[in-house]
Amino acid sequence: MRRLIPFLAGLATAACQLPDSDNDRIRIAVAKFQHETCTFCPGGDTEIEDWLRYSEPLTGDSLLASGEYVRGFADRAREFGDVELVPLTSPIGVFGGSSRSWNSEETFEHFLSSMIDELRQAPPVDAVYLALHGAMAVRNVPRPEAEIARRFREVVGNDVPIAGSFDLHGNEDEEFLRWADFAFVTKRYPHYDAYIQGERAARALRLAALGRYRSTTATRKPGIITATVLQWTGQSPSMDIMERARRWEARVPHAYVSVFYGYPWSDVPDVGATVHVMTHDDSQLANEIADDMNEYFWRVREDFAVGGYPGPEEAARIVAEAVSEGAVPVAVGDHSDRPGDATHILEAFRSAGISRVLYATITSPATLDSLQAAGAGAGDTFAGSIGGFTPSGGAPATIEGRLEYLGEALGYDHVAVISFGQGDAVILTPTYEQVLYPEALEIGPLKPEEFDIFVVKSRVHFRRGFDETGYARTVVVVEAPEPFVGTTFLDALPYEHVDLGQLYPYGTPLDRR
């Protein structure tokens, strides 16, 4: 449990008064540094230029409008009327997203030290908001988000409240709350509530800055590791865990209960599920809630952490049956393909004679480079190989068809759309792309309504647009053959910083033996 922020005297009077001048305004520094790091993914370390490939770091109003967490925080803070936001120049995204491997220590230090230097040069602030992810992995920095909070704490001192907002796939332990006062984590996967968590952070920080909230915290690690595909909050017990957290928050005034499910593809020591609890000046209550959440996690561990999915051939049978019954569109989640280049499903569906499939997308940078070098354009014939350039991706798939589009789409300078087979098409991208909505596939001449089946590289997020909207009548999640990168078989991964023997379902935590 982190040390307590000194409780300011006269809080009842200060709580109700808006400032009379700019000198009375609550100044809150805002910074953003988010990455979900797949340390087992190929491609080498993530360097500074990877963060700058598509955008320079943002500051000012541009930063305050970037992403749901920050927008939620900024919108709510501005509504209070007594808050002044101090945006610090922040990187906004890395090329390749969660398919990128370790951030180098130089990269991490480059962006963090820039924020810290900017904070030092600014007038003093009354609070700090950090829009983080929780699953960043950095060479030689075991707990990056905690290190970020520690570095900010060094500048602002012990009496200035710090809050972080996180993705529920974060890997955290008690170290973050050693340096910060609040951690707000999304409770839904897909993450519909990132904006809400930003709003909650704004309220809590303002109350703490006014002396109306004295944060006491408790952290628990249930000792459970699970693949993210099993964490969908549309099913039990995942939805029940989050509902239990919401119920505590509804019953107990001023309690915040944040739950991380963890991100197993970061080889870091704090991997796995975590519970963070914050209460107003009530350490006993914080520990009571944390213990309850911890024990509930353990009671439902088997259903939460153990599961399996059909392989490509079995999925082909399921999809063919759905098509024959008219249960289309079918959304197929290729959940384990972190690099995005796997061709297993394409080959299985082609062998089964399944047609009218849109493969969205397959990572194939070499193919895109060759098309651009040849000056190819829409209408050209295509005969070549796509995907399959990493060990987990299978063999490259050879297709013959027609180039329908080559140009900008999905945030990339160049993607390609190739039609082939019996009404099939594939979208080639330069790196992993997770398509969430059917309308995102309206690229060039592509019309989603012309396809019966959509194969996307996604675990759960695709349910936003393909499942939970009612768009797809059938949803199939597919497991990959070996070698494994992002599957449910976590014991196939070459962890160096994680002892699976102390994490369920591969072992038993020491404190539960």
C-alpha positions in Angstrom: 0.0 0.0 0.0 1.3 3.4 -1.0 2.0 6.1 1.5 -0.9 8.5 2.1 -1.3 11.9 0.6 -1.4 14.4 3.5 -5.0 15.4 4.1 -5.5 19.2 3.7 -7.2 21.1 6.4 -10.3 23.1 5.8 -11.5 20.7 3.0 -15.2 21.4 3.6 -14.8 25.0 2.6 -12.3 24.4 -0.2 -14.6 21.7 -1.7 -17.4 24.0 -2.7 -15.5 27.0 -4.0 -14.6 27.6 -7.5 -11.4 29.7 -8.0 -11.5 33.5 -8.0 -8.5 33.8 -10.3 -6.1 31.9 -12.5 -3.8 31.5 -9.5 -6.5 29.3 -7.8 -6.9 27.0 -10.7 -6.0 23.3 -10.4 -3.2 22.6 -12.8 -3.0 19.0 -14.0 -0.2 17.7 -16.2 -1.4 15.2 -18.9 1.0 12.7 -20.5 0.4 9.6 -22.7 2.7 6.7 -23.3 0.9 3.5 -24.3 2.2 0.3 -25.8 0.9 -3.3 -25.6 4.2 -5.2 -26.3 4.4 -8.7 -27.7 7.9 -9.6 -26.6 7.6 -13.0 -28.4 6.9 -11.4 -31.8 9.6 -11.2 -34.4 11.0 -8.1 -36.0 13.5 -6.9 -33.5 13.3 -4.2 -30.8 11.0 -1.2 -31.2 13.1 1.9 -31.7 12.5 5.6 -31.6 11.9 5.8 -35.4 9.1 3.2 -35.1 7.2 5.6 -32.8 7.8 8.4 -35.2 7.0 6.6 -38.5 3.5 8.0 -38.9 3.4 10.9 -36.4 5.5 13.2 -34.4 4.7 13.3 -30.7 1.6 15.4 -29.9 1.1 18.2 -27.5 -1.4 20.9 -26.7 -5.0 20.4 -27.9 -3.9 17.7 -30.3 -2.7 15.5 -27.4 -5.9 16.3 -25.4 -8.0 15.0 -28.3 -6.0 11.8 -28.9 -7.6 8.6 -27.8 -10.6 7.8 -25.6 -8.8 7.8 -22.3 -7.4 11.3 -22.8 -10.5 12.7 -24.4 -12.6 11.5 -21.4 -10.2 13.0 -19.0 -9.9 16.3 -20.8 -13.7 16.7 -21.4 -14.6 16.0 -17.7 -11.8 18.2 -16.3 -12.8 21.1 -18.4 -16.4 20.9 -17.2 -15.4 21.5 -13.6 -14.4 25.0 -14.5 -11.5 25.2 -12.1 -9.0 22.9 -13.9 -6.2 24.0 -16.2 -4.7 21.2 -18.3 -0.9 21.1 -18.9 -0.4 18.7 -21.9 3.1 17.3 -22.1 4.5 16.3 -25.5 3.8 12.5 -25.9 4.2 9.8 -28.5 0.9 8.6 -29.8 1.5 5.2 -31.4 4.0 2.7 -32.7 4.1 1.2 -36.2 2.9 -2.4 -35.9 1.0 -1.8 -32.6 0.8 -4.9 -30.5 2.7 -7.0 -33.0 5.9 -5.1 -32.1 8.5 -6.6 -29.8 10.5 -5.1 -26.9 10.9 -1.4 -26.7 14.6 -0.6 -26.4 15.8 1.1 -23.2 16.9 4.0 -25.4 13.5 4.4 -26.8 11.7 4.4 -23.5 14.2 6.9 -22.0 14.0 9.2 -25.0 10.3 9.8 -24.7 10.0 9.6 -20.9 12.9 12.0 -20.3 11.4 14.5 -22.8 8.2 14.5 -20.8 10.0 14.9 -17.5 12.1 17.7 -18.8 9.1 19.5 -20.0 7.3 19.1 -16.7 10.4 20.5 -14.8 10.3 23.6 -17.0 6.6 24.2 -16.5 5.1 26.0 -13.5 4.2 23.6 -10.6 1.2 21.4 -11.1 -1.3 20.2 -8.6 -1.9 16.7 -10.1 -0.7 14.4 -12.8 -2.7 12.2 -15.2 -0.9 9.4 -17.1 -2.7 7.7 -20.0 -0.9 4.4 -20.0 -1.6 0.8 -21.2 -0.1 -1.5 -18.6 1.5 -4.0 -21.0 4.5 -2.0 -22.2 7.7 -4.1 -22.1 11.1 -2.4 -22.1 14.6 -3.9 -22.1 16.1 -3.7 -18.6 13.1 -1.9 -17.2 10.9 -4.6 -15.5 7.9 -2.4 -14.7 7.8 0.5 -17.2 4.5 2.0 -16.0 5.7 2.0 -12.4 8.9 3.6 -13.6 7.0 6.3 -15.4 5.0 7.1 -12.2 8.2 7.1 -10.1 9.9 9.6 -12.4 6.9 11.9 -12.3 6.8 11.5 -8.5 10.4 12.6 -8.3 9.5 15.9 -10.0 6.2 16.7 -8.3 6.9 15.5 -4.8 4.9 13.4 -2.4 1.9 15.7 -2.0 0.8 15.9 -5.6 -1.7 13.1 -6.6 -1.0 11.0 -9.6 -3.5 8.9 -11.5 -3.1 6.4 -14.4 -5.6 4.9 -16.7 -5.0 1.5 -18.2 -6.2 -1.2 -20.6 -7.4 -4.4 -18.7 -4.6 -6.3 -20.5 -2.1 -4.5 -18.4 0.5 -6.4 -16.4 0.9 -4.6 -13.1 1.5 -5.3 -9.4 1.8 -3.1 -6.3 4.7 -1.1 -7.6 2.6 1.3 -9.7 0.5 2.3 -6.6 3.7 2.7 -4.6 4.3 5.9 -6.7 0.8 6.8 -7.8 -2.5 7.3 -6.0 -5.1 5.9 -8.5 -5.3 3.3 -11.3 -8.4 3.2 -13.5 -8.8 0.2 -15.7 -11.3 -0.6 -18.5 -13.9 -3.1 -17.3 -15.1 -4.2 -20.7 -13.4 -6.2 -23.5 -13.9 -5.0 -26.2 -13.1 -1.7 -24.4 -16.2 0.4 -24.6 -15.4 2.3 -21.4 -11.9 3.9 -22.0 -13.6 7.3 -22.2 -15.4 6.6 -18.9 -12.1 5.6 -17.2 -10.6 8.9 -18.3 -13.5 10.7 -16.8 -13.2 8.9 -13.5 -9.5 9.8 -13.3 -10.4 13.5 -13.8 -12.9 13.4 -10.9 -10.6 11.5 -8.5 -7.6 13.7 -9.2 -9.5 16.9 -8.7 -10.9 15.7 -5.4 -7.4 14.6 -4.3 -6.0 18.0 -5.3 -8.7 19.8 -3.3 -7.9 17.6 -0.3 -11.3 15.8 -0.5 -9.9 12.3 -1.2 -7.0 10.7 0.7 -6.1 7.6 -1.4 -5.5 4.4 0.5 -4.7 1.4 -1.7 -4.5 -2.4 -1.7 -3.1 -4.7 -4.5 -3.6 -8.4 -5.0 -2.1 -10.8 -7.5 -4.5 -13.8 -7.8 -1.8 -15.9 -9.4 -3.6 -16.6 -12.7 -2.4 -16.2 -16.3 -4.7 -16.5 -19.2 -4.7 -15.9 -23.0 -6.5 -12.7 -23.9 -9.0 -14.5 -26.1 -10.5 -16.1 -23.0 -11.0 -12.7 -21.4 -14.1 -11.6 -23.4 -16.4 -9.8 -20.9 -19.4 -11.0 -22.9 -19.1 -14.4 -21.2 -18.9 -15.8 -17.7 -16.9 -15.8 -15.5 -15.1 -12.8 -17.1 -18.3 -10.7 -17.0 -18.9 -11.8 -13.4 -15.5 -10.7 -12.2 -16.0 -7.2 -13.6 -19.6 -7.1 -12.3 -18.3 -7.9 -8.8 -15.9 -5.0 -9.1 -18.7 -2.7 -10.2 -20.9 -3.9 -7.4 -18.3 -3.0 -4.8 -18.0 0.5 -6.3 -21.8 0.9 -6.2 -22.1 -0.3 -2.6 -19.2 1.5 -1.1 -18.9 5.3 -1.5 -15.6 6.5 -2.9 -14.2 3.0 -3.6 -12.5 2.3 -6.9 -11.9 -1.3 -7.9 -9.7 -1.9 -10.9 -9.0 -5.3 -12.4 -6.3 -6.2 -14.8 -6.6 -9.5 -16.6 -3.0 -9.4 -17.9 -1.2 -9.7 -21.2 0.7 -13.0 -21.4 2.7 -12.1 -24.5 4.9 -9.7 -22.5 7.7 -11.6 -20.8 7.7 -9.5 -17.7 7.8 -10.3 -14.0 4.4 -8.8 -13.1 2.5 -10.7 -15.8 -1.0 -12.0 -15.0 -4.2 -10.9 -13.2 -4.1 -8.0 -10.7 -6.6 -6.2 -8.5 -6.0 -2.6 -7.5 -8.4 -1.1 -4.9 -8.5 2.6 -3.8 -10.6 3.9 -0.9 -10.9 7.2 0.8 -8.7 7.1 3.9 -9.8 3.5 4.8 -7.0 1.0 4.6 -9.0 -1.8 6.2 -11.8 -1.4 3.7 -9.3 -1.4 0.8 -7.9 -4.7 2.0 -11.3 -6.2 2.6 -12.3 -5.5 -1.0 -9.0 -6.6 -2.5 -9.2 -9.9 -0.5 -12.8 -10.5 -1.7 -11.9 -9.9 -5.4 -8.7 -12.0 -5.1 -10.6 -15.0 -3.6 -13.4 -14.7 -6.2 -10.8 -14.8 -9.0 -9.4 -18.0 -7.5 -12.9 -19.6 -7.2 -13.6 -19.2 -10.9 -10.1 -19.8 -12.1 -10.8 -22.9 -14.2 -13.5 -21.4 -16.3 -11.6 -18.1 -16.6 -8.2 -19.4 -17.6 -8.8 -22.7 -19.4 -10.3 -23.1 -22.8 -9.7 -24.1 -26.4 -10.8 -23.5 -30.0 -11.0 -25.4 -33.2 -8.1 -25.6 -35.6 -8.3 -24.4 -39.2 -9.6 -27.7 -40.6 -12.3 -28.0 -38.0 -13.2 -24.4 -38.4 -13.6 -24.9 -42.1 -16.2 -27.6 -41.3 -18.1 -25.3 -38.9 -18.1 -22.4 -41.4 -19.2 -24.6 -44.3 -22.1 -25.9 -42.2 -23.1 -22.3 -41.3 -23.0 -21.3 -44.9 -25.2 -24.3 -45.9 -27.7 -23.3 -43.3 -27.7 -19.7 -44.4 -26.3 -18.5 -41.1 -24.2 -15.8 -42.8 -22.3 -13.5 -42.5 -19.8 -15.5 -40.6 -17.0 -13.7 -38.7 -13.9 -15.7 -38.1 -11.3 -14.6 -35.5 -7.8 -15.7 -36.3 -7.0 -15.0 -32.7 -3.4 -16.3 -32.3 -1.8 -14.5 -35.3 0.2 -11.7 -33.6 2.4 -11.0 -36.7 -0.7 -11.0 -38.9 0.9 -13.1 -41.6 -0.7 -16.5 -41.0 -2.1 -18.4 -44.0 -3.5 -21.4 -42.2 -7.1 -20.5 -42.5 -6.9 -19.4 -46.1 -5.4 -22.7 -47.0 -7.9 -24.7 -45.0 -10.9 -22.8 -46.4 -9.5 -23.1 -49.9 -9.1 -26.9 -49.5 -12.6 -27.2 -48.3 -14.0 -25.2 -51.2 -15.3 -22.4 -49.1 -15.9 -19.3 -51.2 -17.0 -15.6 -50.9 -14.4 -15.1 -48.2 -12.7 -11.7 -47.4 -9.4 -12.1 -45.6 -8.9 -8.9 -43.7 -6.0 -8.7 -43.4 -2.8 -10.6 -44.1 0.5 -8.9 -43.4 2.7 -9.1 -46.5 5.2 -6.2 -46.7 7.4 -7.9 -49.3 4.4 -8.3 -51.7 3.4 -4.7 -51.2 7.0 -3.6 -51.9 7.2 -5.6 -55.1 3.8 -4.3 -56.3 4.9 -0.7 -55.8 8.3 -1.3 -57.4 6.6 -2.7 -60.5 4.3 0.3 -60.7 1.3 -2.0 -60.4 -2.2 -0.7 -60.5 -5.9 -1.6 -60.3 -6.8 -4.1 -63.0 -3.5 -5.8 -63.2 -3.3 -9.6 -62.9 -1.7 -10.9 -59.8 0.1 -14.2 -59.4 2.4 -14.5 -56.4 2.9 -15.4 -52.7 1.4 -13.6 -49.7 2.0 -13.9 -46.0 3.7 -16.8 -44.3 7.1 -15.1 -43.6 7.3 -15.9 -39.8 7.6 -19.4 -38.2 4.1 -19.1 -36.8 2.6 -17.9 -40.1 2.8 -21.2 -42.0 4.0 -21.3 -45.6 3.4 -18.4 -48.0 0.1 -18.8 -49.9 0.2 -18.6 -53.7 -2.8 -17.0 -55.2 -3.8 -15.9 -58.7 -6.2 -13.1 -59.4 -6.6 -9.5 -60.0 -5.3 -6.4 -58.2 -8.4 -4.4 -57.4 -6.7 -1.6 -55.4 -3.3 -0.4 -54.4 -3.1 2.7 -52.3 -3.9 4.4 -48.9 -6.2 2.7 -46.5 -6.5 1.6 -42.8 -4.1 4.3 -41.8 -1.3 2.9 -44.1 0.3 4.6 -47.1 -0.1 1.4 -49.1 -2.4 -1.6 -48.9 -3.5 -4.0 -51.7 -6.8 -5.6 -52.4 -6.6 -8.7 -54.5 -9.6 -10.7 -55.7 -9.1 -14.4 -56.4 -10.8 -17.8 -56.3 -14.6 -18.0 -56.4 -15.5 -14.5 -55.1 -12.7 -14.3 -52.5 -10.5 -11.3 -51.8 -7.6 -10.5 -49.5 -6.4 -7.2 -48.1 -2.6 -7.0 -47.7 -1.1 -4.7 -45.1 2.5 -3.8 -44.2 2.0 -4.9 -40.6 -0.5 -6.5 -38.3 -3.9 -4.9 -38.5 -6.9 -5.7 -36.3 -10.2 -4.9 -38.2 -13.0 -4.1 -35.8 -15.9 -3.0 -38.1 -17.2 -4.2 -41.4 -17.4 -0.6 -42.7 -13.6 -0.4 -42.4 -13.4 -2.9 -45.2 -14.9 -0.5 -47.8 -11.6 0.0 -49.5 -11.5 0.8 -53.2 -14.2 -1.4 -54.9 -14.6 -3.7 -51.9 -18.2 -4.0 -50.7 -18.6 -6.1 -47.5 -22.1 -7.1 -48.5 -20.6 -9.2 -51.4 -18.9 -11.6 -48.9 -20.4 -14.3 -46.7 -17.3 -14.8 -44.5 -14.9 -12.4 -42.9 -11.5 -13.7 -41.6 -9.9 -11.1 -39.3 -6.8 -11.1 -37.2 -8.4 -10.5 -33.8 -9.2 -12.2 -30.5 -12.1 -10.3 -29.1 -12.1 -6.7 -30.4 -13.7 -7.8 -33.7 -16.8 -8.6 -31.7 -17.5 -4.8 -31.5 -18.5 -4.5 -35.1 -19.1 -8.1 -36.2 -20.8 -9.7 -33.2 -22.2 -7.4 -30.5 -23.9 -5.2 -33.2 -25.7 -8.3 -34.5 -23.9 -8.1 -37.9 -22.6 -11.7 -38.0 -25.0 -14.5 -37.5 -22.1 -16.9 -36.8 -18.9 -16.2 -35.0 -16.0 -18.7 -35.0 -12.7 -18.2 -33.1 -9.9 -20.3 -34.6 -6.7 -21.8 -33.0 -3.5 -22.0 -35.0 -1.2 -25.0 -35.4 2.3 -25.0 -34.0 4.6 -23.1 -33.5 2.7 -21.0 -31.2 3.0 -17.2 -30.6 -0.4 -15.9 -29.4 -2.4 -19.0 -28.7 -4.0 -20.4 -25.5 -0.9 -22.7 -25.1 1.1 -20.3 -23.1 3.5 -23.0 -21.9 4.8 -23.2 -25.5 6.3 -19.7 -25.1 10.0 -19.3 -24.2 9.5 -17.1 -21.0 12.7 -15.9 -19.4 11.2 -13.6 -16.7 8.1 -15.6 -15.8 7.9 -18.8 -13.8 4.7 -20.5 -15.1 5.0 -23.0 -12.3 3.7 -20.3 -10.0 0.8 -19.3 -12.1 -2.5 -21.2 -12.7 -3.3 -23.2 -14.8 0.4 -24.2 -15.2 1.2 -24.3 -11.5 0.1 -23.0 -8.1 1.1 -19.7 -6.6 3.4 -20.0 -3.6 0.9 -18.3 -1.3 -1.8 -20.8 -2.2 0.2 -24.0 -1.6 
